[in-house]
Amino acid sequence: MISAIVLINAEVDRIPEVAQAIAELDGVSEVYSVAGDVDLIAMVRVRAHEDLADVIADRLNKVDGVTGTSTHIAFRTYSRHDLEAAFSLGLDDA
């Protein structure tokens, strides 16, 4: 699985609508409305690098109200959920 973090600038008066439209795209797992230098951050997860172009360049960038993006491709993903799953033996606490 290839993960990418997409920083998105949007028309300020359309941020909720833009976020919802992006969240509905195949390959987009989450969209966050954030404070700071960008308006939204989208998490994109696809099977192959070539799929990033389809999701980001061909669809996400063309959502009405998106004014610019910056994409960061993740080398590895670390999360508490992943660590707990890796150490879980699936045994019940009986």
MOPAC internal coordinates of N, CA, C and O (Angstrom, degrees):
PM7 1SCF
backbone

  N    0.0000 0     0.00 0     0.00 0    0    0    0
  C    1.4577 1     0.00 0     0.00 0    1    0    0
  C    1.5326 1   108.13 1     0.00 0    2    1    0
  O    1.2310 1   120.97 1   -48.87 1    3    2    1
  N    1.3124 1   115.75 1   131.13 1    3    2    1
  C    1.4634 1   123.28 1   177.18 1    5    3    2
  C    1.5242 1   107.48 1   -99.88 1    6    5    3
  O    1.2310 1   120.75 1   -51.99 1    7    6    5
  N    1.3295 1   116.17 1   128.01 1    7    6    5
  C    1.4635 1   120.65 1   178.05 1    9    7    6
  C    1.5188 1   109.59 1  -112.51 1   10    9    7
  O    1.2310 1   121.01 1   -41.07 1   11   10    9
  N    1.3168 1   115.68 1   138.93 1   11   10    9
  C    1.4580 1   121.46 1   175.75 1   13   11   10
  C    1.5187 1   109.02 1  -134.39 1   14   13   11
  O    1.2310 1   121.60 1   -36.48 1   15   14   13
  N    1.3166 1   114.54 1   143.52 1   15   14   13
  C    1.4584 1   121.91 1   176.30 1   17   15   14
  C    1.5224 1   106.10 1  -107.70 1   18   17   15
  O    1.2310 1   120.50 1   -58.75 1   19   18   17
  N    1.3311 1   116.65 1   121.25 1   19   18   17
  C    1.4629 1   120.40 1  -176.70 1   21   19   18
  C    1.5246 1   108.91 1  -112.26 1   22   21   19
  O    1.2310 1   120.99 1   -62.37 1   23   22   21
  N    1.3250 1   115.72 1   117.63 1   23   22   21
  C    1.4608 1   122.28 1   176.05 1   25   23   22
  C    1.5208 1   107.03 1   -88.02 1   26   25   23
  O    1.2310 1   120.67 1   -51.51 1   27   26   25
  N    1.3193 1   116.32 1   128.49 1   27   26   25
  C    1.4619 1   120.63 1  -170.17 1   29   27   26
  C    1.5250 1   111.29 1  -126.00 1   30   29   27
  O    1.2310 1   121.16 1   -49.24 1   31   30   29
  N    1.3209 1   115.39 1   130.76 1   31   30   29
  C    1.4611 1   121.39 1   168.85 1   33   31   30
  C    1.5169 1   107.18 1  -100.11 1   34   33   31
  O    1.2310 1   121.04 1   -40.83 1   35   34   33
  N    1.3208 1   115.61 1   139.17 1   35   34   33
  C    1.4635 1   120.64 1  -177.00 1   37   35   34
  C    1.5263 1   109.63 1  -138.03 1   38   37   35
  O    1.2310 1   121.68 1   -18.18 1   39   38   37
  N    1.3275 1   114.39 1   161.82 1   39   38   37
  C    1.4627 1   119.09 1   173.19 1   41   39   38
  C    1.5246 1   107.23 1   -61.41 1   42   41   39
  O    1.2310 1   120.61 1   -54.79 1   43   42   41
  N    1.3088 1   116.44 1   125.21 1   43   42   41
  C    1.4635 1   121.99 1  -171.05 1   45   43   42
  C    1.5209 1   113.21 1   -56.66 1   46   45   43
  O    1.2310 1   120.10 1   140.45 1   47   46   45
  N    1.3152 1   117.42 1   -39.55 1   47   46   45
  C    1.4686 1   120.17 1  -177.23 1   49   47   46
  C    1.5297 1   112.63 1   -78.30 1   50   49   47
  O    1.2310 1   120.09 1   179.54 1   51   50   49
  N    1.3512 1   117.43 1    -0.46 1   51   50   49
  C    1.4623 1   120.67 1  -178.24 1   53   51   50
  C    1.5254 1   112.84 1  -123.63 1   54   53   51
  O    1.2310 1   119.71 1  -167.50 1   55   54   53
  N    1.3243 1   118.15 1    12.50 1   55   54   53
  C    1.4687 1   120.96 1  -174.79 1   57   55   54
  C    1.5294 1   112.93 1   -54.13 1   58   57   55
  O    1.2310 1   118.41 1   131.40 1   59   58   57
  N    1.3249 1   120.63 1   -48.60 1   59   58   57
  C    1.4779 1   118.70 1  -179.50 1   61   59   58
  C    1.5259 1   113.57 1   -60.88 1   62   61   59
  O    1.2310 1   120.47 1   138.84 1   63   62   61
  N    1.3304 1   116.71 1   -41.16 1   63   62   61
  C    1.4616 1   120.31 1  -179.93 1   65   63   62
  C    1.5284 1   111.55 1   -68.39 1   66   65   63
  O    1.2310 1   120.80 1   139.91 1   67   66   65
  N    1.3243 1   116.07 1   -40.09 1   67   66   65
  C    1.4686 1   120.89 1   177.62 1   69   67   66
  C    1.5203 1   109.79 1   -63.66 1   70   69   67
  O    1.2310 1   120.32 1   134.88 1   71   70   69
  N    1.3280 1   117.00 1   -45.12 1   71   70   69
  C    1.4708 1   120.94 1   179.65 1   73   71   70
  C    1.5244 1   111.03 1   -59.83 1   74   73   71
  O    1.2310 1   120.10 1   136.42 1   75   74   73
  N    1.3212 1   117.42 1   -43.58 1   75   74   73
  C    1.4612 1   121.04 1  -179.70 1   77   75   74
  C    1.5228 1   111.28 1   -65.02 1   78   77   75
  O    1.2310 1   120.47 1   137.54 1   79   78   77
  N    1.3281 1   116.72 1   -42.46 1   79   78   77
  C    1.4702 1   120.28 1   179.75 1   81   79   78
  C    1.5272 1   110.77 1   -63.81 1   82   81   79
  O    1.2310 1   120.22 1   139.78 1   83   82   81
  N    1.3214 1   117.19 1   -40.22 1   83   82   81
  C    1.4663 1   120.77 1   178.59 1   85   83   82
  C    1.5233 1   110.43 1   -67.63 1   86   85   83
  O    1.2310 1   120.33 1   138.82 1   87   86   85
  N    1.3263 1   116.98 1   -41.18 1   87   86   85
  C    1.4682 1   121.25 1  -179.15 1   89   87   86
  C    1.5240 1   111.78 1   -61.35 1   90   89   87
  O    1.2310 1   119.75 1   154.18 1   91   90   89
  N    1.3104 1   118.09 1   -25.82 1   91   90   89
  C    1.4538 1   122.29 1  -178.60 1   93   91   90
  C    1.5286 1   113.54 1   -83.35 1   94   93   91
  O    1.2310 1   120.03 1   172.67 1   95   94   93
  N    1.3319 1   117.56 1    -7.33 1   95   94   93
  C    1.4626 1   120.70 1  -179.58 1   97   95   94
  C    1.5276 1   110.73 1   -74.76 1   98   97   95
  O    1.2310 1   120.58 1   -42.40 1   99   98   97
  N    1.3317 1   116.50 1   137.60 1   99   98   97
  C    1.4624 1   120.59 1   173.48 1  101   99   98
  C    1.5241 1   108.74 1   -61.49 1  102  101   99
  O    1.2310 1   120.81 1   -45.89 1  103  102  101
  N    1.3205 1   116.07 1   134.11 1  103  102  101
  C    1.4557 1   121.49 1  -178.92 1  105  103  102
  C    1.5108 1   113.48 1    99.27 1  106  105  103
  O    1.2310 1   120.07 1   163.05 1  107  106  105
  N    1.3204 1   117.47 1   -16.95 1  107  106  105
  C    1.4656 1   121.43 1   177.88 1  109  107  106
  C    1.5221 1   107.53 1   -95.21 1  110  109  107
  O    1.2310 1   120.73 1   -59.38 1  111  110  109
  N    1.3511 1   116.21 1   120.62 1  111  110  109
  C    1.4588 1   119.11 1  -177.51 1  113  111  110
  C    1.5284 1   112.80 1   -94.71 1  114  113  111
  O    1.2310 1   119.89 1   145.83 1  115  114  113
  N    1.3194 1   117.81 1   -34.17 1  115  114  113
  C    1.4647 1   121.70 1   178.34 1  117  115  114
  C    1.5190 1   109.36 1  -148.31 1  118  117  115
  O    1.2310 1   121.64 1   -25.32 1  119  118  117
  N    1.3287 1   114.47 1   154.68 1  119  118  117
  C    1.4628 1   121.63 1   171.23 1  121  119  118
  C    1.5222 1   106.87 1  -134.71 1  122  121  119
  O    1.2310 1   120.80 1   -50.57 1  123  122  121
  N    1.3256 1   116.07 1   129.43 1  123  122  121
  C    1.4625 1   121.82 1  -179.37 1  125  123  122
  C    1.5169 1   109.78 1  -114.49 1  126  125  123
  O    1.2310 1   120.51 1   -46.18 1  127  126  125
  N    1.3172 1   116.64 1   133.82 1  127  126  125
  C    1.4518 1   122.14 1   168.98 1  129  127  126
  C    1.5206 1   105.95 1   -87.46 1  130  129  127
  O    1.2310 1   120.41 1   -53.77 1  131  130  129
  N    1.3365 1   116.82 1   126.23 1  131  130  129
  C    1.4665 1   119.97 1  -171.02 1  133  131  130
  C    1.5277 1   111.57 1  -131.95 1  134  133  131
  O    1.2310 1   121.76 1   -17.36 1  135  134  133
  N    1.3292 1   114.24 1   162.64 1  135  134  133
  C    1.4602 1   121.09 1   171.77 1  137  135  134
  C    1.5265 1   107.25 1   -97.50 1  138  137  135
  O    1.2310 1   120.61 1   -28.27 1  139  138  137
  N    1.3096 1   116.44 1   151.73 1  139  138  137
  C    1.4602 1   119.82 1   178.42 1  141  139  138
  C    1.5162 1   111.76 1   127.24 1  142  141  139
  O    1.2310 1   121.14 1    31.48 1  143  142  141
  N    1.3314 1   115.42 1  -148.52 1  143  142  141
  C    1.4547 1   121.19 1  -174.34 1  145  143  142
  C    1.5252 1   114.24 1   -75.62 1  146  145  143
  O    1.2310 1   120.21 1   162.49 1  147  146  145
  N    1.3173 1   117.21 1   -17.51 1  147  146  145
  C    1.4643 1   121.14 1   179.80 1  149  147  146
  C    1.5170 1   109.34 1  -125.24 1  150  149  147
  O    1.2310 1   120.81 1   -13.57 1  151  150  149
  N    1.3217 1   116.06 1   166.43 1  151  150  149
  C    1.4587 1   120.84 1  -177.93 1  153  151  150
  C    1.5216 1   113.11 1   -93.70 1  154  153  151
  O    1.2310 1   120.61 1   143.62 1  155  154  153
  N    1.3414 1   116.44 1   -36.38 1  155  154  153
  C    1.4598 1   122.03 1  -175.98 1  157  155  154
  C    1.5252 1   109.93 1  -138.20 1  158  157  155
  O    1.2310 1   120.77 1   -27.06 1  159  158  157
  N    1.3113 1   116.13 1   152.94 1  159  158  157
  C    1.4601 1   121.93 1   170.75 1  161  159  158
  C    1.5210 1   107.10 1  -128.73 1  162  161  159
  O    1.2310 1   120.97 1   -53.21 1  163  162  161
  N    1.3313 1   115.74 1   126.79 1  163  162  161
  C    1.4617 1   121.02 1   179.16 1  165  163  162
  C    1.5164 1   109.58 1  -113.03 1  166  165  163
  O    1.2310 1   121.15 1   -40.44 1  167  166  165
  N    1.3147 1   115.41 1   139.56 1  167  166  165
  C    1.4589 1   122.08 1   173.63 1  169  167  166
  C    1.5257 1   106.95 1   -99.77 1  170  169  167
  O    1.2310 1   120.88 1   -58.02 1  171  170  169
  N    1.3181 1   115.93 1   121.98 1  171  170  169
  C    1.4528 1   121.96 1  -179.82 1  173  171  170
  C    1.5207 1   107.86 1  -114.01 1  174  173  171
  O    1.2310 1   120.76 1   -49.78 1  175  174  173
  N    1.3259 1   116.16 1   130.22 1  175  174  173
  C    1.4626 1   121.26 1   179.08 1  177  175  174
  C    1.5227 1   108.53 1  -130.59 1  178  177  175
  O    1.2310 1   121.36 1   -59.45 1  179  178  177
  N    1.3356 1   115.00 1   120.55 1  179  178  177
  C    1.4656 1   121.11 1  -178.05 1  181  179  178
  C    1.5283 1   109.45 1  -135.43 1  182  181  179
  O    1.2310 1   120.70 1   -12.16 1  183  182  181
  N    1.3139 1   116.27 1   167.84 1  183  182  181
  C    1.4632 1   121.47 1  -177.79 1  185  183  182
  C    1.5293 1   113.40 1   -81.68 1  186  185  183
  O    1.2310 1   119.61 1   148.89 1  187  186  185
  N    1.3094 1   118.36 1   -31.11 1  187  186  185
  C    1.4640 1   121.38 1  -175.65 1  189  187  186
  C    1.5282 1   110.26 1  -138.16 1  190  189  187
  O    1.2310 1   121.03 1   -26.81 1  191  190  189
  N    1.3408 1   115.63 1   153.19 1  191  190  189
  C    1.4652 1   119.99 1   179.57 1  193  191  190
  C    1.5202 1   112.24 1   -56.37 1  194  193  191
  O    1.2310 1   120.53 1   142.54 1  195  194  193
  N    1.3312 1   116.60 1   -37.46 1  195  194  193
  C    1.4542 1   120.38 1  -179.14 1  197  195  194
  C    1.5281 1   111.74 1   -60.49 1  198  197  195
  O    1.2310 1   120.86 1   150.92 1  199  198  197
  N    1.3360 1   115.96 1   -29.08 1  199  198  197
  C    1.4674 1   120.24 1   179.98 1  201  199  198
  C    1.5266 1   112.03 1   -69.02 1  202  201  199
  O    1.2310 1   120.13 1   157.15 1  203  202  201
  N    1.3386 1   117.36 1   -22.85 1  203  202  201
  C    1.4635 1   119.82 1   178.07 1  205  203  202
  C    1.5167 1   110.94 1   -61.07 1  206  205  203
  O    1.2310 1   120.19 1   139.27 1  207  206  205
  N    1.3220 1   117.24 1   -40.73 1  207  206  205
  C    1.4642 1   120.66 1   179.75 1  209  207  206
  C    1.5232 1   110.67 1   -62.41 1  210  209  207
  O    1.2310 1   120.59 1   140.00 1  211  210  209
  N    1.3303 1   116.47 1   -40.00 1  211  210  209
  C    1.4605 1   120.57 1   179.37 1  213  211  210
  C    1.5224 1   111.00 1   -63.47 1  214  213  211
  O    1.2310 1   120.55 1   132.72 1  215  214  213
  N    1.3176 1   116.55 1   -47.28 1  215  214  213
  C    1.4657 1   120.58 1  -176.41 1  217  215  214
  C    1.5230 1   111.41 1   -73.25 1  218  217  215
  O    1.2310 1   120.35 1   130.45 1  219  218  217
  N    1.3365 1   116.94 1   -49.55 1  219  218  217
  C    1.4687 1   119.90 1  -171.46 1  221  219  218
  C    1.5238 1   112.13 1   -84.56 1  222  221  219
  O    1.2310 1   120.20 1   122.15 1  223  222  221
  N    1.3254 1   117.22 1   -57.85 1  223  222  221
  C    1.4686 1   119.93 1  -175.17 1  225  223  222
  C    1.5218 1   112.65 1   -72.47 1  226  225  223
  O    1.2310 1   120.53 1   139.33 1  227  226  225
  N    1.3228 1   116.58 1   -40.67 1  227  226  225
  C    1.4601 1   119.13 1  -174.07 1  229  227  226
  C    1.5258 1   114.66 1   -86.27 1  230  229  227
  O    1.2310 1   119.70 1   155.90 1  231  230  229
  N    1.3337 1   118.17 1   -24.10 1  231  230  229
  C    1.4723 1   119.23 1  -176.53 1  233  231  230
  C    1.5230 1   112.78 1  -122.74 1  234  233  231
  O    1.2310 1   119.23 1   123.74 1  235  234  233
  N    1.3198 1   119.08 1   -56.26 1  235  234  233
  C    1.4642 1   121.49 1  -175.37 1  237  235  234
  C    1.5231 1   111.20 1   -60.52 1  238  237  235
  O    1.2310 1   120.08 1   132.78 1  239  238  237
  N    1.3196 1   117.46 1   -47.22 1  239  238  237
  C    1.4710 1   120.44 1  -179.18 1  241  239  238
  C    1.5199 1   112.88 1   -63.56 1  242  241  239
  O    1.2310 1   120.36 1   160.96 1  243  242  241
  N    1.3237 1   116.93 1   -19.04 1  243  242  241
  C    1.4589 1   120.68 1  -177.30 1  245  243  242
  C    1.5253 1   113.46 1   -98.10 1  246  245  243
  O    1.2310 1   120.32 1  -177.35 1  247  246  245
  N    1.3409 1   116.99 1     2.65 1  247  246  245
  C    1.4637 1   120.00 1   175.60 1  249  247  246
  C    1.5260 1   108.02 1   -64.55 1  250  249  247
  O    1.2310 1   120.86 1   -49.92 1  251  250  249
  N    1.3163 1   115.97 1   130.08 1  251  250  249
  C    1.4568 1   121.29 1   179.76 1  253  251  250
  C    1.5225 1   109.86 1   -58.61 1  254  253  251
  O    1.2310 1   120.32 1   -55.19 1  255  254  253
  N    1.3164 1   116.99 1   124.81 1  255  254  253
  C    1.4612 1   121.93 1  -179.66 1  257  255  254
  C    1.5097 1   113.37 1   106.55 1  258  257  255
  O    1.2310 1   119.29 1   164.78 1  259  258  257
  N    1.3344 1   118.97 1   -15.22 1  259  258  257
  C    1.4709 1   121.92 1   175.29 1  261  259  258
  C    1.5236 1   107.38 1   -77.01 1  262  261  259
  O    1.2310 1   120.69 1   -53.33 1  263  262  261
  N    1.3364 1   116.28 1   126.67 1  263  262  261
  C    1.4626 1   120.11 1  -178.94 1  265  263  262
  C    1.5248 1   112.43 1  -108.14 1  266  265  263
  O    1.2310 1   119.87 1   166.91 1  267  266  265
  N    1.3217 1   117.86 1   -13.09 1  267  266  265
  C    1.4610 1   120.71 1   177.81 1  269  267  266
  C    1.5094 1   111.39 1   178.46 1  270  269  267
  O    1.2310 1   120.90 1   -25.20 1  271  270  269
  N    1.3401 1   115.89 1   154.80 1  271  270  269
  C    1.4630 1   120.75 1   178.43 1  273  271  270
  C    1.5214 1   110.17 1  -140.18 1  274  273  271
  O    1.2310 1   121.62 1   -20.09 1  275  274  273
  N    1.3176 1   114.51 1   159.91 1  275  274  273
  C    1.4600 1   123.14 1   171.84 1  277  275  274
  C    1.5207 1   105.83 1  -140.53 1  278  277  275
  O    1.2310 1   120.40 1   -53.96 1  279  278  277
  N    1.3309 1   116.85 1   126.04 1  279  278  277
  C    1.4560 1   121.25 1  -173.63 1  281  279  278
  C    1.5194 1   111.26 1  -110.32 1  282  281  279
  O    1.2310 1   121.17 1   -45.08 1  283  282  281
  N    1.3243 1   115.36 1   134.92 1  283  282  281
  C    1.4662 1   122.97 1   176.33 1  285  283  282
  C    1.5223 1   107.45 1  -120.08 1  286  285  283
  O    1.2310 1   120.32 1   -58.68 1  287  286  285
  N    1.3261 1   116.98 1   121.32 1  287  286  285
  C    1.4568 1   121.36 1   179.52 1  289  287  286
  C    1.5176 1   108.64 1   -92.37 1  290  289  287
  O    1.2310 1   120.58 1   -49.37 1  291  290  289
  N    1.3223 1   116.51 1   130.63 1  291  290  289
  C    1.4632 1   122.08 1  -177.63 1  293  291  290
  C    1.5313 1   110.02 1   -83.36 1  294  293  291
  O    1.2310 1   120.64 1   -44.41 1  295  294  293
  N    1.3300 1   116.38 1   135.59 1  295  294  293
  C    1.4618 1   121.19 1   173.64 1  297  295  294
  C    1.5249 1   110.06 1   -79.44 1  298  297  295
  O    1.2310 1   120.96 1   134.59 1  299  298  297
  N    1.3325 1   115.78 1   -45.41 1  299  298  297
  C    1.4585 1   122.52 1   179.52 1  301  299  298
  C    1.5270 1   108.03 1  -140.62 1  302  301  299
  O    1.2310 1   121.38 1   -23.40 1  303  302  301
  N    1.3254 1   114.96 1   156.60 1  303  302  301
  C    1.4559 1   120.50 1   177.22 1  305  303  302
  C    1.5160 1   108.77 1  -116.21 1  306  305  303
  O    1.2310 1   120.55 1   -50.50 1  307  306  305
  N    1.3186 1   116.56 1   129.50 1  307  306  305
  C    1.4588 1   122.79 1   177.13 1  309  307  306
  C    1.5154 1   107.95 1  -122.54 1  310  309  307
  O    1.2310 1   120.64 1   -49.33 1  311  310  309
  N    1.3174 1   116.38 1   130.67 1  311  310  309
  C    1.4545 1   118.99 1   175.67 1  313  311  310
  C    1.5168 1   109.02 1  -155.21 1  314  313  311
  O    1.2310 1   120.79 1   -21.76 1  315  314  313
  N    1.3010 1   116.10 1   158.24 1  315  314  313
  C    1.4565 1   120.99 1   177.65 1  317  315  314
  C    1.5238 1   110.07 1   -60.37 1  318  317  315
  O    1.2310 1   120.46 1   138.91 1  319  318  317
  N    1.3244 1   116.72 1   -41.09 1  319  318  317
  C    1.4630 1   121.22 1   179.08 1  321  319  318
  C    1.5290 1   110.69 1   -58.38 1  322  321  319
  O    1.2310 1   120.19 1   135.15 1  323  322  321
  N    1.3310 1   117.23 1   -44.85 1  323  322  321
  C    1.4598 1   120.84 1   179.80 1  325  323  322
  C    1.5214 1   111.51 1   -63.91 1  326  325  323
  O    1.2310 1   120.44 1   139.24 1  327  326  325
  N    1.3284 1   116.76 1   -40.76 1  327  326  325
  C    1.4626 1   120.10 1  -179.79 1  329  327  326
  C    1.5225 1   111.33 1   -67.13 1  330  329  327
  O    1.2310 1   120.42 1   138.22 1  331  330  329
  N    1.3345 1   116.80 1   -41.78 1  331  330  329
  C    1.4646 1   120.06 1   179.16 1  333  331  330
  C    1.5259 1   110.58 1   -63.76 1  334  333  331
  O    1.2310 1   120.11 1   140.57 1  335  334  333
  N    1.3177 1   117.39 1   -39.43 1  335  334  333
  C    1.4677 1   121.08 1   179.02 1  337  335  334
  C    1.5171 1   110.89 1   -66.48 1  338  337  335
  O    1.2310 1   120.29 1   142.50 1  339  338  337
  N    1.3286 1   117.06 1   -37.50 1  339  338  337
  C    1.4552 1   120.75 1  -178.20 1  341  339  338
  C    1.5228 1   111.27 1   -67.73 1  342  341  339
  O    1.2310 1   119.84 1   146.81 1  343  342  341
  N    1.3287 1   117.91 1   -33.19 1  343  342  341
  C    1.4517 1   120.70 1  -177.26 1  345  343  342
  C    1.5227 1   113.11 1   -96.27 1  346  345  343
  O    1.2310 1   120.23 1   175.49 1  347  346  345
  N    1.3117 1   117.17 1    -4.51 1  347  346  345
  C    1.4632 1   120.46 1   179.49 1  349  347  346
  C    1.5117 1   110.00 1   -75.94 1  350  349  347
  O    1.2310 1   120.95 1   -48.05 1  351  350  349
  N    1.3251 1   115.79 1   131.95 1  351  350  349
  C    1.4482 1   121.16 1   177.90 1  353  351  350
  C    1.5202 1   111.57 1   -98.17 1  354  353  351
  O    1.2310 1   120.99 1   175.28 1  355  354  353
  N    1.3355 1   115.71 1    -4.72 1  355  354  353
  C    1.4569 1   119.72 1  -179.65 1  357  355  354
  C    1.5184 1   113.60 1    74.37 1  358  357  355
  O    1.2310 1   120.08 1  -160.13 1  359  358  357
  N    1.3218 1   117.45 1    19.87 1  359  358  357
  C    1.4596 1   121.17 1   179.85 1  361  359  358
  C    1.5119 1   109.89 1   -93.40 1  362  361  359
  O    1.2310 1   120.64 1   -38.84 1  363  362  361
  N    1.3041 1   116.39 1   141.16 1  363  362  361
  C    1.4583 1   121.37 1   176.35 1  365  363  362
  C    1.5165 1   109.56 1   -77.78 1  366  365  363
  O    1.2310 1   120.60 1   -32.24 1  367  366  365
  N    1.3242 1   116.46 1   147.76 1  367  366  365
  C    1.4676 1   121.66 1   174.60 1  369  367  366
  C    1.5070 1   108.45 1   -84.28 1  370  369  367
  O    1.2310 1   120.11 1  -101.28 1  371  370  369
  N    1.3128 1   117.39 1    78.72 1  371  370  369
  C    1.4595 1   121.06 1  -176.18 1  373  371  370
  C    1.5034 1   112.51 1   -89.04 1  374  373  371
  O    1.2310 1   120.10 1   180.00 1  375  374  373

